[in-house]
Amino acid sequence: MVTSSRRQSSQLPKIDHLSADDLKALIAQAERQLVVRRDETKTKLLADMRLAAEKVGIDFDELVGQKNGKAKRRDVGVKLKPKYVGPNGETYKGKGPVPKWLKALERKGVDREKFRVKGA
């Protein structure tokens, strides 16, 4: 039997007397507690990493590719090619709101994929 280095199986509570509903409740409680523990561990790890980076003069956010807590996009400034070209030469890059010309065609039952640029 595999046991954790921190706890022996004899230290775990006896559960063989619990009903199915009690076991489900125990599992749900354990899963919630696991999320809390993982979040605590991540928070501590990030704080330790930030401190270690600071000690050697490295900006932690730059190190992990973040600015203001958000990951940097790799495609910033990259010109996107059109993903769809309409019957009158209209284009849609597939980002943002769907253009009126494409919405109108879809309302008529035309499949958007009919206008997809090959290789896009």
LUMGU-489008 format. One record per residue: residue number from 0; residue in three letters; x, y, z of N, C-alpha, C, O in turn. Coordinates in Angstrom, 3 decimals. Last residue first. Example, Ala and Ser with C-alpha at 12.3 -4.5 7.8 and 13.67 -1.06 7.14 Angstrom:
BEGIN
+-----+-----+----------+----------+----------+----------+----------+----------+----------+----------+----------+----------+----------+----------+
!   k !   r !     n.xx !     n.yy !     n.zz !    ca.xx !    ca.yy !    ca.zz !     c.xx !     c.yy !     c.zz !     o.xx !     o.yy !     o.zz !
+-----+-----+----------+----------+----------+----------+----------+----------+----------+----------+----------+----------+----------+----------+
!   1 ! SER !   12.850 !   -2.250 !    7.080 !   13.670 !   -1.060 !    7.140 !   12.900 !    0.030 !    7.870 !   13.409 !    1.138 !    8.039 !
!   0 ! ALA !   13.190 !   -5.690 !    7.800 !   12.300 !   -4.500 !    7.800 !   13.200 !   -3.300 !    7.800 !   14.236 !   -3.319 !    8.465 !
+-----+-----+----------+----------+----------+----------+----------+----------+----------+----------+----------+----------+----------+----------+
//
This chain:
BEGIN
+-----+-----+----------+----------+----------+----------+----------+----------+----------+----------+----------+----------+----------+----------+
!   k !   r !     n.xx !     n.yy !     n.zz !    ca.xx !    ca.yy !    ca.zz !     c.xx !     c.yy !     c.zz !     o.xx !     o.yy !     o.zz !
+-----+-----+----------+----------+----------+----------+----------+----------+----------+----------+----------+----------+----------+----------+
! 119 ! ALA !   -6.905 !   29.186 !  -44.102 !   -7.068 !   30.112 !  -42.955 !   -7.672 !   29.410 !  -41.776 !   -7.880 !   30.027 !  -40.731 !
! 118 ! GLY !   -6.879 !   27.552 !  -46.287 !   -5.652 !   27.655 !  -45.499 !   -5.753 !   28.577 !  -44.291 !   -4.788 !   28.730 !  -43.542 !
! 117 ! LYS !   -9.208 !   29.484 !  -48.034 !   -8.461 !   28.220 !  -47.967 !   -7.148 !   28.433 !  -47.222 !   -6.407 !   29.377 !  -47.497 !
! 116 ! VAL !  -11.533 !   31.350 !  -46.218 !  -10.369 !   31.397 !  -47.105 !   -9.610 !   30.092 !  -46.946 !   -9.393 !   29.641 !  -45.822 !
! 115 ! ARG !  -14.982 !   30.695 !  -46.075 !  -13.672 !   30.595 !  -45.432 !  -12.573 !   30.586 !  -46.490 !  -12.673 !   29.908 !  -47.513 !
! 114 ! PHE !  -17.512 !   30.643 !  -47.041 !  -16.744 !   31.848 !  -47.323 !  -15.341 !   31.822 !  -46.683 !  -14.609 !   32.809 !  -46.746 !
! 113 ! LYS !  -18.622 !   28.358 !  -46.118 !  -18.593 !   28.525 !  -47.568 !  -17.685 !   29.692 !  -47.962 !  -17.155 !   29.729 !  -49.073 !
! 112 ! GLU !  -18.829 !   28.648 !  -43.412 !  -17.655 !   27.955 !  -43.928 !  -17.528 !   28.053 !  -45.449 !  -16.445 !   27.852 !  -45.999 !
! 111 ! ARG !  -21.362 !   29.692 !  -42.975 !  -20.198 !   30.577 !  -42.896 !  -18.968 !   29.940 !  -43.544 !  -18.159 !   30.637 !  -44.158 !
! 110 ! ASP !  -24.077 !   28.728 !  -44.937 !  -23.052 !   28.307 !  -43.991 !  -21.829 !   29.214 !  -44.092 !  -21.328 !   29.466 !  -45.188 !
! 109 ! VAL !  -27.147 !   30.400 !  -45.097 !  -25.879 !   30.111 !  -45.773 !  -24.836 !   29.793 !  -44.701 !  -24.726 !   30.492 !  -43.694 !
! 108 ! GLY !  -29.520 !   31.214 !  -44.017 !  -29.228 !   29.790 !  -44.010 !  -27.941 !   29.402 !  -44.706 !  -27.663 !   28.217 !  -44.890 !
! 107 ! LYS !  -29.981 !   33.828 !  -43.683 !  -30.605 !   33.231 !  -44.868 !  -30.317 !   31.737 !  -44.973 !  -30.797 !   31.067 !  -45.887 !
! 106 ! ARG !  -28.329 !   34.320 !  -41.563 !  -29.779 !   34.346 !  -41.320 !  -30.541 !   33.712 !  -42.482 !  -31.611 !   33.133 !  -42.292 !
! 105 ! GLU !  -25.894 !   34.297 !  -42.894 !  -26.205 !   33.192 !  -41.982 !  -27.694 !   33.148 !  -41.657 !  -28.263 !   32.068 !  -41.494 !
! 104 ! LEU !  -26.080 !   36.738 !  -44.270 !  -25.997 !   35.491 !  -45.022 !  -26.358 !   34.291 !  -44.142 !  -27.047 !   33.375 !  -44.591 !
! 103 ! ALA !  -26.109 !   38.506 !  -42.082 !  -27.242 !   38.462 !  -43.018 !  -27.247 !   37.163 !  -43.812 !  -28.300 !   36.555 !  -44.004 !
! 102 ! LYS !  -23.578 !   38.038 !  -40.955 !  -24.797 !   37.752 !  -40.183 !  -25.995 !   37.597 !  -41.112 !  -26.798 !   36.676 !  -40.956 !
! 101 ! LEU !  -21.970 !   39.013 !  -43.005 !  -21.919 !   37.587 !  -42.672 !  -23.147 !   37.175 !  -41.862 !  -23.691 !   36.089 !  -42.063 !
! 100 ! TRP !  -22.618 !   41.728 !  -43.045 !  -22.770 !   40.945 !  -44.267 !  -22.795 !   39.453 !  -43.976 !  -23.539 !   38.705 !  -44.610 !
!  99 ! LYS !  -21.985 !   42.578 !  -40.405 !  -23.381 !   42.528 !  -40.856 !  -23.549 !   41.644 !  -42.084 !  -24.516 !   40.886 !  -42.167 !
!  98 ! PRO !  -19.434 !   40.597 !  -38.740 !  -19.908 !   41.712 !  -39.561 !  -21.325 !   41.476 !  -40.081 !  -21.794 !   40.342 !  -40.183 !
!  97 ! VAL !  -19.167 !   39.713 !  -35.363 !  -19.416 !   39.206 !  -36.718 !  -19.992 !   40.350 !  -37.546 !  -20.937 !   41.009 !  -37.111 !
!  96 ! PRO !  -16.698 !   41.285 !  -33.310 !  -18.091 !   41.049 !  -33.689 !  -18.208 !   40.569 !  -35.139 !  -17.440 !   40.975 !  -36.012 !
!  95 ! GLY !  -13.477 !   39.551 !  -33.077 !  -14.420 !   40.632 !  -32.819 !  -15.819 !   40.283 !  -33.281 !  -16.104 !   39.130 !  -33.605 !
!  94 ! LYS !  -12.097 !   37.695 !  -35.782 !  -11.957 !   38.279 !  -34.443 !  -12.980 !   39.390 !  -34.288 !  -13.308 !   40.085 !  -35.250 !
!  93 ! GLY !  -12.219 !   36.963 !  -38.382 !  -12.586 !   35.960 !  -37.402 !  -12.448 !   36.438 !  -35.971 !  -12.660 !   35.663 !  -35.039 !
!  92 ! LYS !  -11.843 !   38.836 !  -40.306 !  -10.652 !   38.151 !  -39.821 !  -10.953 !   37.089 !  -38.771 !  -10.046 !   36.391 !  -38.317 !
!  91 ! TYR !  -13.536 !   39.352 !  -43.228 !  -13.707 !   39.204 !  -41.783 !  -12.554 !   38.337 !  -41.297 !  -12.320 !   37.244 !  -41.814 !
!  90 ! THR !  -14.344 !   41.379 !  -46.101 !  -13.488 !   40.462 !  -45.352 !  -13.831 !   40.482 !  -43.871 !  -14.337 !   41.468 !  -43.335 !
!  89 ! GLU !  -16.037 !   41.540 !  -49.253 !  -15.925 !   41.942 !  -47.853 !  -15.041 !   40.929 !  -47.132 !  -14.997 !   39.758 !  -47.509 !
!  88 ! GLY !  -16.502 !   40.740 !  -51.854 !  -15.136 !   41.093 !  -51.492 !  -14.962 !   41.564 !  -50.058 !  -13.860 !   41.951 !  -49.669 !
!  87 ! ASN !  -19.076 !   39.892 !  -52.119 !  -18.743 !   41.193 !  -52.714 !  -17.349 !   41.667 !  -52.318 !  -17.041 !   42.854 !  -52.430 !
!  86 ! PRO !  -19.177 !   37.515 !  -50.701 !  -19.430 !   37.481 !  -52.143 !  -19.084 !   38.794 !  -52.843 !  -18.825 !   38.798 !  -54.047 !
!  85 ! GLY !  -16.410 !   37.636 !  -48.281 !  -17.800 !   37.600 !  -48.720 !  -17.947 !   37.646 !  -50.231 !  -16.962 !   37.797 !  -50.955 !
!  84 ! VAL !  -14.052 !   35.688 !  -46.754 !  -14.231 !   36.705 !  -47.792 !  -15.637 !   36.541 !  -48.340 !  -16.019 !   35.466 !  -48.801 !
!  83 ! TYR !  -12.447 !   35.016 !  -43.674 !  -13.627 !   34.875 !  -44.526 !  -13.661 !   36.015 !  -45.532 !  -13.343 !   37.159 !  -45.207 !
!  82 ! LYS !  -10.056 !   35.684 !  -42.625 !  -10.453 !   34.293 !  -42.485 !  -11.628 !   33.991 !  -43.409 !  -11.793 !   32.862 !  -43.871 !
!  81 ! PRO !   -7.402 !   37.831 !  -43.593 !   -8.837 !   37.541 !  -43.537 !   -9.091 !   36.038 !  -43.460 !   -8.437 !   35.239 !  -44.130 !
!  80 ! LYS !   -4.588 !   37.951 !  -41.352 !   -5.128 !   37.764 !  -42.692 !   -6.623 !   37.465 !  -42.569 !   -7.064 !   36.911 !  -41.562 !
!  79 ! LEU !   -3.409 !   40.427 !  -39.099 !   -4.131 !   39.182 !  -39.357 !   -4.642 !   39.137 !  -40.785 !   -5.068 !   40.146 !  -41.347 !
!  78 ! LYS !   -0.342 !   41.656 !  -38.239 !   -1.486 !   41.898 !  -39.115 !   -2.131 !   40.558 !  -39.433 !   -1.483 !   39.660 !  -39.971 !
!  77 ! VAL !    0.710 !   41.972 !  -34.981 !    0.763 !   41.130 !  -36.170 !   -0.509 !   41.364 !  -36.983 !   -1.617 !   41.276 !  -36.455 !
!  76 ! GLY !    0.369 !   43.354 !  -32.657 !    1.003 !   44.048 !  -33.761 !    1.107 !   43.234 !  -35.041 !    1.542 !   43.747 !  -36.071 !
!  75 ! VAL !    0.530 !   40.484 !  -30.730 !    0.276 !   41.919 !  -30.721 !    1.055 !   42.559 !  -31.869 !    2.254 !   42.328 !  -32.023 !
!  74 ! ASP !    0.808 !   37.776 !  -30.373 !    0.446 !   38.250 !  -31.713 !    0.122 !   39.742 !  -31.763 !   -0.489 !   40.214 !  -32.722 !
!  73 ! ARG !    1.261 !   37.120 !  -27.784 !    2.383 !   36.969 !  -28.701 !    2.080 !   37.563 !  -30.065 !    3.000 !   37.829 !  -30.840 !
!  72 ! ARG !    0.298 !   38.966 !  -24.955 !   -0.091 !   38.268 !  -26.178 !    1.093 !   38.226 !  -27.119 !    1.842 !   39.197 !  -27.231 !
!  71 ! LYS !    1.327 !   38.433 !  -21.634 !    1.457 !   39.203 !  -22.864 !    1.007 !   38.352 !  -24.038 !    1.303 !   37.159 !  -24.102 !
!  70 ! ALA !   -0.860 !   37.910 !  -18.889 !    0.128 !   37.380 !  -19.823 !    0.142 !   38.232 !  -21.089 !   -0.901 !   38.692 !  -21.553 !
!  69 ! LYS !   -1.186 !   40.234 !  -16.237 !   -1.778 !   39.556 !  -17.390 !   -0.675 !   39.083 !  -18.314 !    0.327 !   39.773 !  -18.503 !
!  68 ! GLY !   -0.032 !   41.716 !  -14.243 !   -0.717 !   40.493 !  -13.867 !   -1.342 !   39.735 !  -15.013 !   -1.967 !   38.697 !  -14.798 !
!  67 ! ASN !    1.334 !   43.778 !  -15.500 !    0.101 !   44.097 !  -14.770 !   -0.711 !   42.841 !  -14.473 !   -1.940 !   42.889 !  -14.451 !
!  66 ! LYS !    2.649 !   41.430 !  -17.591 !    2.676 !   42.845 !  -17.255 !    1.330 !   43.151 !  -16.631 !    0.292 !   42.807 !  -17.196 !
!  65 ! GLN !    4.728 !   38.550 !  -17.980 !    3.473 !   39.201 !  -17.620 !    3.708 !   40.673 !  -17.349 !    4.789 !   41.100 !  -16.943 !
!  64 ! GLY !    6.867 !   36.755 !  -18.236 !    6.159 !   37.244 !  -19.416 !    4.820 !   37.877 !  -19.113 !    3.878 !   37.756 !  -19.897 !
!  63 ! VAL !    8.371 !   36.080 !  -16.106 !    7.301 !   35.142 !  -16.462 !    6.443 !   35.638 !  -17.621 !    5.425 !   35.032 !  -17.955 !
!  62 ! LEU !   10.136 !   38.274 !  -16.107 !   10.643 !   36.905 !  -16.129 !    9.580 !   35.914 !  -16.589 !    9.867 !   35.012 !  -17.376 !
!  61 ! GLU !    8.481 !   40.435 !  -15.753 !    9.189 !   40.298 !  -17.023 !    9.681 !   38.865 !  -17.196 !    9.646 !   38.314 !  -18.296 !
!  60 ! ASP !    7.718 !   39.931 !  -13.138 !    6.698 !   39.958 !  -14.186 !    7.326 !   39.820 !  -15.570 !    6.767 !   39.167 !  -16.451 !
!  59 ! PHE !   10.220 !   40.140 !  -11.789 !    9.494 !   38.875 !  -11.837 !    8.470 !   38.846 !  -12.970 !    8.363 !   37.849 !  -13.683 !
!  58 ! ASP !   13.175 !   41.528 !  -12.726 !   11.763 !   41.843 !  -12.590 !   10.962 !   40.558 !  -12.801 !   11.020 !   39.959 !  -13.875 !
!  57 ! ILE !   16.082 !   40.781 !  -10.894 !   15.273 !   40.484 !  -12.080 !   13.820 !   40.832 !  -11.786 !   13.291 !   40.479 !  -10.731 !
!  56 ! GLY !   17.895 !   40.851 !   -8.763 !   17.682 !   42.027 !   -9.590 !   16.914 !   41.787 !  -10.873 !   17.085 !   42.525 !  -11.844 !
!  55 ! VAL !   18.055 !   38.815 !   -7.017 !   19.078 !   38.835 !   -8.059 !   18.851 !   39.961 !   -9.061 !   19.528 !   40.028 !  -10.087 !
!  54 ! LYS !   15.871 !   39.345 !   -5.380 !   17.203 !   39.255 !   -4.778 !   18.316 !   39.326 !   -5.820 !   19.399 !   39.838 !   -5.538 !
!  53 ! GLU !   13.720 !   39.079 !   -7.125 !   14.071 !   40.407 !   -6.617 !   15.485 !   40.420 !   -6.049 !   16.214 !   41.397 !   -6.218 !
!  52 ! ALA !   13.640 !   36.329 !   -7.407 !   13.948 !   37.164 !   -8.573 !   14.401 !   38.549 !   -8.126 !   15.342 !   39.117 !   -8.679 !
!  51 ! ALA !   12.914 !   35.628 !   -4.792 !   14.179 !   35.143 !   -5.346 !   14.593 !   35.985 !   -6.551 !   15.769 !   36.317 !   -6.700 !
!  50 ! LEU !   10.380 !   36.855 !   -4.636 !   11.449 !   37.265 !   -3.724 !   12.812 !   36.842 !   -4.271 !   13.765 !   37.619 !   -4.217 !
!  49 ! ARG !    9.007 !   35.381 !   -6.575 !    9.120 !   36.840 !   -6.718 !   10.277 !   37.361 !   -5.860 !   11.057 !   38.204 !   -6.304 !
!  48 ! MET !    9.124 !   32.843 !   -5.440 !    9.773 !   33.094 !   -6.724 !    9.995 !   34.594 !   -6.941 !   11.044 !   35.013 !   -7.430 !
!  47 ! ASP !    7.588 !   33.255 !   -3.130 !    8.982 !   32.821 !   -3.017 !    9.749 !   33.116 !   -4.303 !   10.887 !   33.583 !   -4.261 !
!  46 ! ALA !    5.132 !   33.914 !   -4.328 !    5.794 !   34.883 !   -3.448 !    7.270 !   34.535 !   -3.301 !    8.119 !   35.426 !   -3.344 !
!  45 ! LEU !    4.581 !   31.511 !   -5.669 !    4.760 !   32.750 !   -6.429 !    5.483 !   33.811 !   -5.598 !    6.348 !   34.523 !   -6.110 !
!  44 ! LEU !    4.327 !   29.811 !   -3.433 !    5.355 !   29.566 !   -4.438 !    5.634 !   30.831 !   -5.254 !    6.791 !   31.176 !   -5.498 !
!  43 ! LYS !    2.087 !   30.910 !   -2.153 !    3.383 !   30.889 !   -1.468 !    4.511 !   30.698 !   -2.476 !    5.545 !   31.360 !   -2.379 !
!  42 ! THR !    0.155 !   30.479 !   -4.147 !    0.409 !   31.832 !   -3.654 !    1.776 !   31.904 !   -2.990 !    2.538 !   32.840 !   -3.229 !
!  41 ! LYS !    0.212 !   27.676 !   -4.360 !    0.573 !   28.508 !   -5.508 !    0.935 !   29.921 !   -5.065 !    1.909 !   30.497 !   -5.551 !
!  40 ! THR !   -0.678 !   26.977 !   -1.780 !    0.647 !   26.554 !   -2.232 !    1.115 !   27.407 !   -3.403 !    2.273 !   27.820 !   -3.446 !
!  39 ! GLU !   -3.263 !   28.041 !   -1.817 !   -2.304 !   28.508 !   -0.817 !   -0.877 !   28.186 !   -1.260 !    0.023 !   29.016 !   -1.131 !
!  38 ! ASP !   -4.345 !   26.495 !   -3.887 !   -4.259 !   27.946 !   -4.038 !   -3.257 !   28.538 !   -3.055 !   -2.487 !   29.431 !   -3.411 !
!  37 ! ARG !   -4.208 !   23.967 !   -2.691 !   -3.451 !   24.220 !   -3.917 !   -3.279 !   25.727 !   -4.139 !   -2.204 !   26.182 !   -4.531 !
!  36 ! ARG !   -5.977 !   24.341 !   -0.535 !   -4.560 !   24.036 !   -0.291 !   -3.709 !   24.324 !   -1.516 !   -2.610 !   24.866 !   -1.397 !
!  35 ! VAL !   -8.388 !   24.804 !   -1.912 !   -7.853 !   25.814 !   -0.996 !   -6.359 !   25.588 !   -0.783 !   -5.568 !   26.530 !   -0.843 !
!  34 ! VAL !   -8.677 !   22.361 !   -3.240 !   -8.575 !   23.600 !   -4.017 !   -7.954 !   24.699 !   -3.153 !   -7.089 !   25.441 !   -3.619 !
!  33 ! LEU !   -8.937 !   20.666 !   -1.011 !   -7.806 !   20.495 !   -1.917 !   -7.587 !   21.747 !   -2.761 !   -6.446 !   22.155 !   -2.979 !
!  32 ! GLN !  -11.380 !   21.501 !   -0.006 !  -10.177 !   21.741 !    0.787 !   -8.919 !   21.599 !   -0.069 !   -7.948 !   22.330 !    0.125 !
!  31 ! ARG !  -13.053 !   20.570 !   -2.027 !  -12.992 !   22.003 !   -1.737 !  -11.716 !   22.341 !   -0.973 !  -11.056 !   23.340 !   -1.258 !
!  30 ! GLU !  -12.572 !   17.809 !   -1.738 !  -12.232 !   18.485 !   -2.996 !  -12.141 !   19.994 !   -2.805 !  -11.248 !   20.634 !   -3.361 !
!  29 ! ALA !  -13.588 !   17.368 !    0.837 !  -12.160 !   17.145 !    0.581 !  -11.723 !   17.841 !   -0.711 !  -10.628 !   18.401 !   -0.772 !
!  28 ! GLN !  -16.291 !   17.903 !    0.381 !  -15.546 !   18.720 !    1.335 !  -14.046 !   18.588 !    1.090 !  -13.317 !   19.579 !    1.129 !
!  27 ! ALA !  -16.875 !   15.848 !   -1.426 !  -17.054 !   17.245 !   -1.829 !  -16.255 !   18.172 !   -0.915 !  -15.618 !   19.114 !   -1.385 !
!  26 ! ILE !  -16.352 !   13.632 !    0.235 !  -15.580 !   13.836 !   -0.994 !  -15.673 !   15.288 !   -1.444 !  -14.663 !   15.893 !   -1.803 !
!  25 ! LEU !  -18.327 !   14.002 !    2.179 !  -16.922 !   14.013 !    2.566 !  -16.025 !   14.267 !    1.357 !  -15.057 !   15.023 !    1.441 !
!  24 ! ALA !  -20.618 !   13.701 !    0.627 !  -20.380 !   14.978 !    1.302 !  -18.908 !   15.101 !    1.703 !  -18.314 !   16.172 !    1.582 !
!  23 ! LYS !  -20.298 !   11.023 !   -0.126 !  -20.347 !   12.070 !   -1.148 !  -20.044 !   13.433 !   -0.541 !  -19.304 !   14.227 !   -1.122 !
!  22 ! LEU !  -20.439 !    9.838 !    2.409 !  -19.206 !    9.726 !    1.618 !  -19.157 !   10.798 !    0.531 !  -18.114 !   11.406 !    0.292 !
!  21 ! ASP !  -23.074 !   10.423 !    3.091 !  -21.987 !   10.963 !    3.909 !  -20.661 !   10.914 !    3.155 !  -19.854 !   11.838 !    3.250 !
!  20 ! ASP !  -24.393 !    8.936 !    1.111 !  -24.552 !   10.394 !    1.159 !  -23.440 !   11.048 !    1.974 !  -22.923 !   12.100 !    1.596 !
!  19 ! ALA !  -23.596 !    6.338 !    1.853 !  -23.227 !    6.855 !    0.540 !  -23.336 !    8.381 !    0.519 !  -22.464 !    9.052 !   -0.034 !
!  18 ! SER !  -22.421 !    6.398 !    5.291 !  -23.410 !    6.120 !    4.247 !  -22.912 !    6.697 !    2.924 !  -21.936 !    7.445 !    2.884 !
!  17 ! LEU !  -19.554 !    5.032 !    6.996 !  -20.316 !    6.161 !    6.440 !  -21.295 !    5.698 !    5.363 !  -21.036 !    4.745 !    4.629 !
!  16 ! HIS !  -17.869 !    3.060 !    7.838 !  -19.195 !    3.089 !    8.460 !  -20.105 !    4.180 !    7.854 !  -21.294 !    4.237 !    8.170 !
!  15 ! ASP !  -15.428 !    3.482 !    6.661 !  -16.214 !    2.331 !    6.220 !  -17.614 !    2.281 !    6.823 !  -18.459 !    1.521 !    6.349 !
!  14 ! ILE !  -13.711 !    5.448 !    7.461 !  -14.878 !    5.868 !    6.682 !  -15.785 !    4.707 !    6.287 !  -16.811 !    4.923 !    5.642 !
!  13 ! LYS !  -11.531 !    6.723 !    9.827 !  -12.228 !    5.520 !    9.376 !  -13.498 !    5.958 !    8.653 !  -14.272 !    6.754 !    9.184 !
!  12 ! PRO !   -9.074 !    9.172 !    8.851 !  -10.293 !    8.776 !    9.566 !  -10.890 !    7.498 !    8.982 !  -10.765 !    7.231 !    7.787 !
!  11 ! LEU !   -5.558 !    8.430 !    8.943 !   -6.747 !    8.853 !    8.212 !   -7.988 !    8.397 !    8.963 !   -7.970 !    7.364 !    9.633 !
!  10 ! GLN !   -3.556 !    7.209 !   10.260 !   -3.943 !    8.527 !   10.738 !   -5.170 !    9.057 !   10.015 !   -5.759 !   10.047 !   10.449 !
!   9 ! SER !   -3.001 !    4.895 !    8.917 !   -3.658 !    4.748 !   10.223 !   -4.098 !    6.093 !   10.788 !   -4.924 !    6.133 !   11.699 !
!   8 ! SER !   -1.560 !    5.729 !    6.728 !   -2.965 !    5.398 !    6.533 !   -3.704 !    5.249 !    7.859 !   -4.916 !    5.458 !    7.913 !
!   7 ! GLN !    0.416 !    8.577 !    7.636 !    0.276 !    7.136 !    7.499 !   -1.210 !    6.833 !    7.368 !   -2.038 !    7.604 !    7.851 !
!   6 ! ARG !    1.532 !   11.487 !    6.077 !    0.503 !   10.812 !    6.868 !    0.545 !    9.313 !    6.614 !    0.695 !    8.868 !    5.476 !
!   5 ! ARG !    3.734 !   12.274 !    4.605 !    3.287 !   13.130 !    5.714 !    2.289 !   12.413 !    6.629 !    2.216 !   12.708 !    7.823 !
!   4 ! SER !    4.126 !   10.534 !    2.590 !    5.235 !   10.690 !    3.527 !    4.804 !   11.507 !    4.741 !    5.441 !   11.439 !    5.792 !
!   3 ! SER !    1.332 !    8.403 !    2.000 !    1.964 !    9.707 !    1.916 !    3.096 !    9.778 !    2.923 !    3.033 !    9.157 !    3.984 !
!   2 ! THR !    1.634 !    5.040 !    0.834 !    1.182 !    6.037 !    1.801 !    1.945 !    7.324 !    1.596 !    3.064 !    7.329 !    1.082 !
!   1 ! VAL !    0.559 !    2.224 !   -0.873 !    1.320 !    3.460 !   -0.967 !    0.753 !    4.454 !    0.031 !   -0.455 !    4.686 !    0.074 !
!   0 ! MET !    0.843 !   -1.181 !    0.000 !    0.000 !    0.000 !    0.000 !    0.885 !    1.241 !    0.000 !    1.846 !    1.322 !    0.766 !
+-----+-----+----------+----------+----------+----------+----------+----------+----------+----------+----------+----------+----------+----------+
//
